[in-house]
Amino acid sequence: MSQPPQPPTPPSSDDSSPGVPGFRTWRGVYWFVFASFVGVVAALTIFSRMLA
């Protein structure tokens, strides 16, 4: 007995894609945000010592 063909699956929305230009995964977005935060903190530290 053969099985009837299965209907095609609808295209699934890829939840792992953040939809942000330049980033393929959420992990990349998180690393960018973390690196930006560290950069801003470092810049504030340097400028506060230079201008104090």
C-alpha positions, 0 to 999 in steps of 0.5 A, spaced: 500 500 500 503 506 497 502 512 501 499 519 498 503 524 497 504 529 503 502 536 501 508 541 501 510 545 507 508 552 507 515 556 508 516 557 515 518 564 518 526 563 520 525 566 527 533 565 528 534 571 522 533 578 526 531 582 520 537 587 521 541 589 515 548 586 516 547 581 521 545 574 519 544 571 527 541 574 533 548 572 536 551 577 531 547 582 534 548 581 541 556 581 540 555 588 536 551 591 542 556 588 547 562 590 543 559 597 542 557 598 550 564 596 552 567 601 547 562 607 550 565 605 557 572 605 555 571 612 551 568 615 557 573 612 562 579 615 557 575 622 556 574 623 563 581 622 565 584 626 559 579 632 561 579 631 569 
